[in-house]
Amino acid sequence: MGCNCGKSKKSEGKIIITDPATRMLMCKVCPQSNKTAIVGLVCGKLAQPTENTCGCILKLKTQLRNQRCPQGKW
């Protein structure tokens, strides 16, 4: 399984928020994010994408300007 970030209807359109710090802040307050001891903040469960989560390591993903939030938040 891979990241499903571009497949969600919520994540269509232009990427507006590209600042990594702002993205990470939004992820920290998201109820879907989970903090793990090994990799830090994860969107849902690590490497287990669902309809609303991607399973990505957010410290890395928020740094990549062309990536999207599966919930359409950035």
C-alpha positions as CSV (number, residue, x, y, z in Angstrom):
1,M,0.0,0.0,0.0
2,G,1.1,3.5,-0.7
3,C,0.1,7.0,0.1
4,N,-3.5,7.9,-0.9
5,C,-3.1,11.6,-0.6
6,G,-3.9,12.5,-4.2
7,K,-6.8,10.2,-4.5
8,S,-9.2,11.8,-2.0
9,K,-11.8,14.1,-3.3
10,K,-11.0,16.4,-0.4
11,S,-7.5,16.9,-1.6
12,E,-8.3,18.1,-5.1
13,G,-7.5,21.6,-6.3
14,K,-4.6,23.9,-5.9
15,I,-2.2,23.4,-3.0
16,I,-2.4,26.7,-1.0
17,I,-0.4,26.0,2.2
18,T,3.2,25.1,1.4
19,D,5.0,26.3,4.6
20,P,6.2,23.2,6.4
21,A,5.8,24.7,9.9
22,T,2.2,25.7,9.2
23,R,1.4,22.3,7.8
24,M,2.9,20.5,10.8
25,L,0.9,22.8,13.2
26,M,-2.3,21.8,11.4
27,C,-1.3,18.1,11.6
28,K,-0.6,18.4,15.4
29,V,-4.1,19.6,16.1
30,C,-5.8,17.1,13.7
31,P,-7.7,14.3,15.5
32,Q,-6.5,11.8,12.9
33,S,-2.8,12.2,13.7
34,N,-1.0,9.9,16.1
35,K,2.3,10.4,17.8
36,T,4.6,7.4,17.8
37,A,7.8,6.9,19.8
38,I,9.9,5.9,16.9
39,V,8.9,8.2,13.9
40,G,6.9,10.9,15.6
41,L,3.6,12.2,14.2
42,V,1.9,10.0,11.7
43,C,-1.3,10.6,9.7
44,G,-3.5,7.7,11.1
45,K,-1.6,4.5,11.4
46,L,1.9,4.2,10.0
47,A,1.8,2.8,6.4
48,Q,-1.9,1.9,6.7
49,P,-3.8,4.4,4.6
50,T,-7.6,4.7,4.9
51,E,-10.2,6.9,3.3
52,N,-9.3,9.9,5.6
53,T,-5.6,9.2,6.5
54,C,-2.5,8.4,4.5
55,G,-0.3,6.6,7.0
56,C,2.7,9.0,6.2
57,I,5.4,10.2,8.6
58,L,4.3,13.9,8.9
59,K,7.8,15.3,9.7
60,L,8.8,14.2,6.2
61,K,5.6,14.8,4.3
62,T,5.0,18.3,5.5
63,Q,8.4,19.3,4.1
64,L,7.5,18.2,0.5
65,R,5.8,21.1,-1.3
66,N,4.0,18.9,-3.8
67,Q,2.3,16.7,-1.2
68,R,-1.2,17.0,0.0
69,C,-3.3,16.3,3.1
70,P,-5.8,13.5,2.4
71,Q,-8.4,15.6,4.3
72,G,-7.7,18.6,2.1
73,K,-6.3,20.8,4.9
74,W,-3.2,21.7,2.9
